[in-house]
Amino acid sequence: MSRDHAHDVGRFDEWAPTYERHWMQRSLFEPVQRVVLEMIASQVQSPAAVLDVGCGTGRLLRSLHARYPSAQLEGVDAADGMVEQAGRAAGATPSIRFQTAVAESLPFGDGVFDVVTSTLTFHHWADQAKGIAEVKRVLRDNGTWILADFIAAGPAALVLRVLHADRMPEARRLKGLLDAAGLSIVAKRSVWRTMGQISVVAIAKR
């Protein structure tokens, strides 16, 4: 684990007990998750199995359970504290399960999921190319990856390059990573509450 990644994990471990009550839930995370839910509904009919990579305390999966009560829902997060809080919040719901894992090493077989989601977590992945390969591996052939993150283009992308913010998914670099993995963006929406700075994209195998 790199020093930056270890720092991220430690920070989210500390944040976990108060994460559900943080002001960013209403102002940022909830608007983004609403678009993610809408994108899932537009791309996939009645998903049977969904994986949330970087699930935090499981808010998105609980919302998915309300919409798709028969779906098997899995959440992984690199921070033990987030996984613990997610389990508590989900209670005894048998179709939602959480475990500690990173995007670069997903503890699932090949072709398991109709949908994989990653909401404002991609820029924390230590090895994005390896994480993308893992997402592709666990997706079914007709599956969809819903990625929500700060996807910079134009002047904003230039700023990221100047700052050497390599883990932020600048649009051109993200396309290159997806092309190399045999994946393509098939739909895109901006989150209006973020003035277009955060995008939600649907990604599929070629």
LOKE-886115 format. One line per 5 residues: number of its first residue (from 0); their letters; for each residue x, y, z of C-alpha. Coordinates in steps of 0.02 Angstrom, whole numbers, plus 32768, in hexadecimal, padded with zeros to 4 digits. Example, Ala and Ser with C-alpha at 12.3 -4.5 7.8 and 13.67 -1.06 7.14 Angstrom:
2
0) AS) 8267:7F1F:8186; 82AC:7FCB:8165
! end
This chain:
206
0) MSRDH) 8000:8000:8000; 8047:80AA:7FCF; 805C:8134:804E; 7FD2:819C:7FFB; 7F5A:8108:7FF8
5) AHDVG) 7F7F:80DC:80AD; 7F5E:8191:80DD; 7EB6:818D:8081; 7E82:80EB:80D8; 7EB2:812E:8183
10) RFDEW) 7E51:81CF:8165; 7DB3:8170:8134; 7DC6:80FD:81CA; 7DC4:8195:823B; 7D32:81E1:81DC
15) APTYE) 7CC6:8144:81E1; 7C69:8160:8287; 7C27:820B:8251; 7C21:81F0:8194; 7B64:81D7:818A
20) RHWMQ) 7B47:827F:81E2; 7BC5:82E7:8181; 7B84:8381:8125; 7BCD:833F:8082; 7B4B:82B4:8080
25) RSLFE) 7ABE:832C:8056; 7B1F:83AB:7FF1; 7B8C:8338:7F89; 7B7D:827C:7FA0; 7ABF:8270:7F96
30) PVQRV) 7AB0:82D5:7EF2; 7B38:826A:7EA4; 7AE9:81C8:7EDF; 7A40:81FD:7E98; 7A8E:820C:7DEC
35) VLEMI) 7AE7:8164:7E04; 7A3F:8112:7E2D; 79EE:8163:7D95; 7A7D:8129:7D26; 7A6D:8077:7D65
40) ASQVQ) 79B2:8078:7D42; 79CF:80B9:7C91; 7A58:803C:7C67; 7A29:7F99:7CBE; 797F:7F45:7CD2
45) SPAAV) 7969:7EF6:7D7D; 7A1E:7ED4:7DAD; 7A33:7E2F:7E0A; 7ADF:7E54:7E54; 7B32:7EFB:7E78
50) LDVGC) 7BDE:7F23:7EBF; 7C08:7FCD:7F09; 7CC5:7FEB:7F0C; 7CEF:8068:7F94; 7C46:8052:7FE6
55) GTGRL) 7C66:80BD:807F; 7BDA:80A2:80FC; 7B6B:8051:8079; 7AEF:80DC:8055; 7AE8:80B7:7F9A
60) LRSLH) 7ACE:7FFD:7FB6; 7A40:801E:8031; 79ED:808C:7FAD; 7A06:8003:7F2C; 79B7:7F84:7FA1
65) ARYPS) 791C:7FF1:7FAC; 790F:7FF0:7EED; 7948:7F3E:7ECB; 791E:7ED9:7F68; 7947:7E32:7F16
70) AQLEG) 79F4:7E66:7ED9; 7A92:7E27:7F2D; 7AF3:7EC1:7F63; 7BAC:7EC0:7F8F; 7C15:7F4D:7FD3
75) VDAAD) 7CD0:7F59:7FE8; 7D37:7FE2:8036; 7DEE:7FF2:8062; 7DC5:803D:810C; 7D94:7FC1:8194
80) GMVEQ) 7D36:804A:81F0; 7CC6:806C:815C; 7C9F:7FB3:8146; 7C73:7FA4:81FE; 7BFE:8039:81F7
85) AGRAA) 7BB0:7FF9:8155; 7B87:7F52:81A6; 7B36:7FA8:823A; 7ACE:801A:81CB; 7A91:7F8A:815E
90) GATPS) 7A62:7F22:81F5; 7A26:7E72:81D2; 79FF:7E8D:811A; 7A3C:7DE8:80D1; 7A4E:7E25:801E
95) IRFQT) 7ACE:7EAD:804B; 7B7E:7E78:807A; 7C1A:7EDD:809D; 7CD2:7EB2:80A9; 7D7A:7F07:80AC
100) AVAES) 7DD0:7F05:8003; 7E22:7F79:7F85; 7DF3:7F96:7ED0; 7E96:7F49:7E95; 7E6B:7EA0:7EE3
105) LPFGD) 7DB1:7E7D:7EE5; 7D82:7DDF:7F45; 7D05:7D9D:7EC5; 7D03:7D26:7E33; 7D00:7D55:7D7C
110) GVFDV) 7C61:7D98:7D2C; 7BFB:7DA2:7DCC; 7BAA:7E4F:7DC4; 7B2B:7EA5:7D54; 7B60:7F4D:7D9B
115) VTSTL) 7BFD:7F8F:7DEF; 7BF7:803D:7E3B; 7C81:80B0:7E79; 7C47:8157:7EBC; 7CCC:81D9:7EDE
120) TFHHW) 7D4A:8151:7F04; 7DA8:8136:7E61; 7E20:81C5:7E86; 7E54:816B:7F26; 7E85:80C9:7ECD
125) ADQAK) 7F40:80AB:7EDD; 7F4F:8051:7E34; 7EC2:8088:7DC5; 7EF1:801B:7D31; 7EF1:7F80:7DA0
130) GIAEV) 7E4D:7FB4:7DF0; 7DFD:7FCB:7D45; 7E38:7F1D:7D13; 7DE9:7ED6:7DB0; 7D44:7F2D:7D90
135) KRVLR) 7D42:7EE8:7CDF; 7D69:7E39:7D21; 7CD8:7E33:7D9C; 7C5A:7E7F:7D21; 7BEC:7E0F:7CB8
140) DNGTW) 7C03:7E21:7BFD; 7B6A:7E91:7BF0; 7B8B:7EE6:7C97; 7BA1:7F9F:7CB9; 7C1B:7FFF:7D25
145) ILADF) 7BD3:80A2:7D68; 7C63:8118:7D93; 7C43:81BE:7DE9; 7CD6:8232:7E07; 7D29:82D7:7DDF
150) IAAGP) 7D4D:82BC:7D26; 7DA8:8357:7CEE; 7DB2:8395:7C3B; 7DEE:8434:7BE6; 7E41:84B5:7C59
155) AALVL) 7E1C:844E:7CF4; 7E7B:83BB:7CAA; 7F0F:842D:7C87; 7F10:8463:7D3D; 7F16:83AC:7D75
160) RVLHA) 7FA9:838A:7D02; 8007:8422:7D43; 7FE6:83EB:7DF7; 8018:8337:7DCE; 7F72:82FD:7E17
165) DRMPE) 7F86:8257:7DBE; 7EFE:81F9:7E1B; 7E74:8274:7DEE; 7E1B:822B:7D55; 7E3E:82AE:7CD1
170) ARRLK) 7DCE:8283:7C3D; 7E55:825F:7BBC; 7EBA:81F3:7C34; 7E1F:8195:7C6C; 7DF2:816E:7BB8
175) GLLDA) 7EA1:812A:7B9C; 7E95:80B9:7C33; 7DEB:8079:7BFB; 7E24:805E:7B48; 7EB8:7FF8:7B85
180) AGLSI) 7E42:7F8A:7BEB; 7DC6:7F70:7B5D; 7D40:7FDD:7BAC; 7CDC:8070:7B68; 7C70:80FB:7BAE
185) VAKRS) 7BBE:80E1:7B6D; 7B62:816A:7BCC; 7B8E:8205:7C30; 7B34:8281:7CA1; 7B71:8314:7D04
190) VWRTM) 7B38:8333:7DB6; 7AE9:83DF:7DB0; 7B05:8402:7E6A; 7BC1:83FC:7E48; 7BBC:8475:7DB4
195) GQISV) 7BF0:83E8:7D42; 7C90:83C2:7D9F; 7C54:8312:7DCB; 7C1C:829D:7D42; 7BC5:81F4:7D48
200) VAIAK) 7BF5:8182:7CB8; 7BB7:80D6:7C86; 7C44:8065:7C49; 7C31:7FC0:7BEC; 7C9E:7F3A:7BA1
205) R) 7CBD:7F4A:7AE7
! end
